[in-house]
Amino acid sequence: ITCPGVQLKDKQELYLSVFVLGQYQKTECVPAVFPLFFQERLLFEKEFANIVDPGDLVKLLEFDTAVLELIQLVPPVGKVLATYEENTRDFLFPDPRLTHGLRGLQREVLMKRSPSFTGIAPKLRFSTTCFISDSLLILGRSHIQ
Protein backbone atom coordinates (compact mmCIF):
# COMPACT_ATOMS: atom_id res chain seq x y z
CA ILE A 1 0.00 0.00 0.00
CA THR A 2 1.46 3.32 -1.01
CA CYS A 3 0.47 6.80 0.04
CA PRO A 4 3.17 9.31 -1.02
CA GLY A 5 3.82 12.18 1.35
CA VAL A 6 1.60 10.85 4.14
CA GLN A 7 2.92 10.31 7.63
CA LEU A 8 0.64 8.78 10.22
CA LYS A 9 0.12 10.68 13.47
CA ASP A 10 -0.36 7.46 15.44
CA LYS A 11 2.62 5.08 15.40
CA GLN A 12 0.78 1.83 16.20
CA GLU A 13 1.11 -1.00 13.67
CA LEU A 14 -1.31 -1.65 10.81
CA TYR A 15 -2.82 -4.68 9.16
CA LEU A 16 -5.06 -5.42 6.20
CA SER A 17 -8.42 -7.02 6.94
CA VAL A 18 -9.92 -9.03 4.06
CA PHE A 19 -13.52 -10.29 3.84
CA VAL A 20 -14.24 -12.47 0.79
CA LEU A 21 -16.81 -15.22 0.19
CA GLY A 22 -18.21 -14.81 3.69
CA GLN A 23 -14.80 -15.42 5.26
CA TYR A 24 -12.56 -13.04 7.18
CA GLN A 25 -8.77 -13.07 7.34
CA LYS A 26 -6.14 -10.52 8.24
CA THR A 27 -2.48 -10.00 7.48
CA GLU A 28 0.35 -9.78 9.96
CA CYS A 29 0.93 -6.32 11.40
CA VAL A 30 3.49 -3.97 9.85
CA PRO A 31 5.07 -0.71 11.08
CA ALA A 32 3.11 2.50 10.49
CA VAL A 33 5.36 3.87 7.72
CA PHE A 34 4.35 4.10 4.06
CA PRO A 35 4.83 2.20 1.83
CA LEU A 36 3.31 -0.77 3.66
CA PHE A 37 4.40 -4.23 2.52
CA PHE A 38 2.15 -7.22 3.17
CA GLN A 39 3.96 -10.13 1.54
CA GLU A 40 1.32 -12.72 2.38
CA ARG A 41 -1.00 -15.11 0.62
CA LEU A 42 -4.47 -15.37 2.02
CA LEU A 43 -6.43 -18.46 1.02
CA PHE A 44 -10.21 -18.46 0.84
CA GLU A 45 -12.11 -21.64 0.01
CA LYS A 46 -15.83 -21.87 -0.63
CA GLU A 47 -18.06 -24.73 -1.70
CA PHE A 48 -21.23 -23.75 -3.55
CA ALA A 49 -23.81 -26.50 -3.24
CA ASN A 50 -26.42 -26.91 -5.97
CA ILE A 51 -24.55 -24.76 -8.50
CA VAL A 52 -24.38 -26.57 -11.85
CA ASP A 53 -24.12 -23.77 -14.40
CA PRO A 54 -21.03 -21.48 -14.26
CA GLY A 55 -23.38 -18.60 -15.12
CA ASP A 56 -25.23 -19.20 -11.86
CA LEU A 57 -21.92 -18.97 -9.98
CA VAL A 58 -21.16 -15.68 -11.72
CA LYS A 59 -24.54 -14.26 -10.66
CA LEU A 60 -23.97 -15.41 -7.10
CA LEU A 61 -20.55 -13.73 -6.99
CA GLU A 62 -22.01 -10.48 -8.36
CA PHE A 63 -24.25 -10.23 -5.28
CA ASP A 64 -21.40 -10.89 -2.83
CA THR A 65 -19.06 -8.09 -1.74
CA ALA A 66 -15.32 -8.29 -1.13
CA VAL A 67 -14.15 -5.80 1.51
CA LEU A 68 -10.56 -4.85 2.33
CA GLU A 69 -9.79 -2.51 5.22
CA LEU A 70 -6.54 -0.91 6.30
CA ILE A 71 -6.68 -0.90 10.10
CA GLN A 72 -4.35 0.69 12.62
CA LEU A 73 -4.12 -0.80 16.11
CA VAL A 74 -5.20 2.37 17.90
CA PRO A 75 -6.84 1.44 21.23
CA PRO A 76 -9.43 0.44 22.20
CA VAL A 77 -10.56 -1.45 19.05
CA GLY A 78 -8.46 -0.18 16.16
CA LYS A 79 -9.11 2.54 13.59
CA VAL A 80 -10.13 1.93 9.97
CA LEU A 81 -7.97 4.23 7.84
CA ALA A 82 -9.18 3.19 4.39
CA THR A 83 -11.45 0.66 2.68
CA TYR A 84 -11.88 -0.94 -0.70
CA GLU A 85 -15.13 -2.64 -1.71
CA GLU A 86 -16.03 -4.43 -4.92
CA ASN A 87 -18.43 -7.19 -5.90
CA THR A 88 -16.69 -10.52 -5.54
CA ARG A 89 -17.00 -11.38 -9.24
CA ASP A 90 -15.07 -8.28 -10.32
CA PHE A 91 -12.63 -8.70 -7.43
CA LEU A 92 -11.73 -12.26 -8.44
CA PHE A 93 -12.10 -11.80 -12.21
CA PRO A 94 -11.18 -8.20 -13.02
CA ASP A 95 -11.93 -6.67 -16.38
CA PRO A 96 -8.84 -7.15 -18.59
CA ARG A 97 -8.29 -3.40 -18.93
CA LEU A 98 -7.81 -3.11 -15.16
CA THR A 99 -4.88 -5.52 -15.14
CA HIS A 100 -1.37 -5.20 -16.44
CA GLY A 101 -1.13 -8.06 -18.89
CA LEU A 102 -2.48 -11.45 -17.86
CA ARG A 103 -5.18 -12.01 -15.28
CA GLY A 104 -3.98 -12.66 -11.77
CA LEU A 105 -1.04 -10.29 -12.06
CA GLN A 106 -0.68 -7.09 -10.11
CA ARG A 107 -3.70 -4.80 -9.87
CA GLU A 108 -3.72 -1.28 -8.50
CA VAL A 109 -6.80 0.35 -6.99
CA LEU A 110 -7.41 3.41 -4.86
CA MET A 111 -8.85 2.77 -1.43
CA LYS A 112 -11.50 5.09 -0.01
CA ARG A 113 -9.98 6.92 2.92
CA SER A 114 -11.91 7.32 6.14
CA PRO A 115 -12.80 10.83 7.37
CA SER A 116 -10.14 10.57 10.09
CA PHE A 117 -7.37 9.77 7.59
CA THR A 118 -5.57 12.87 6.35
CA GLY A 119 -3.79 12.94 3.03
CA ILE A 120 -4.42 11.30 -0.30
CA ALA A 121 -6.21 7.99 -0.76
CA PRO A 122 -3.89 4.99 -0.34
CA LYS A 123 -3.15 2.92 -3.44
CA LEU A 124 -3.48 -0.83 -2.94
CA ARG A 125 -1.47 -3.19 -5.16
CA PHE A 126 -2.48 -6.86 -5.05
CA SER A 127 -3.21 -9.91 -7.17
CA THR A 128 -5.84 -12.63 -7.08
CA THR A 129 -5.76 -16.17 -8.36
CA CYS A 130 -8.89 -18.27 -8.51
CA PHE A 131 -9.28 -22.02 -8.92
CA ILE A 132 -12.68 -23.52 -9.65
CA SER A 133 -13.26 -27.25 -9.65
CA ASP A 134 -16.33 -29.37 -10.24
CA SER A 135 -17.33 -32.02 -7.77
CA LEU A 136 -19.67 -34.96 -8.05
CA LEU A 137 -21.75 -35.90 -5.03
CA ILE A 138 -21.81 -39.68 -4.55
CA LEU A 139 -23.39 -41.21 -1.47
CA GLY A 140 -22.88 -38.04 0.56
CA ARG A 141 -19.17 -37.78 -0.28
CA SER A 142 -17.71 -35.19 -2.61
CA HIS A 143 -15.35 -36.45 -5.32
CA ILE A 144 -13.40 -34.19 -7.65
CA GLN A 145 -14.13 -34.92 -11.30
Secondary structure, 3 states (H helix, E strand, C coil): CECCCCCCCCCCCEEEEEEECCEEEECCCECCCCCCCCCCCCCCCCCCCCCCCHHHHHHHHHCCEEEEEEEECCCCCCEEEEEEEEEHHHHHCCCHHHECCCCCCCEEEECEECCCCCCCCCEEEECCCCCCCCEEEECCEEEEC
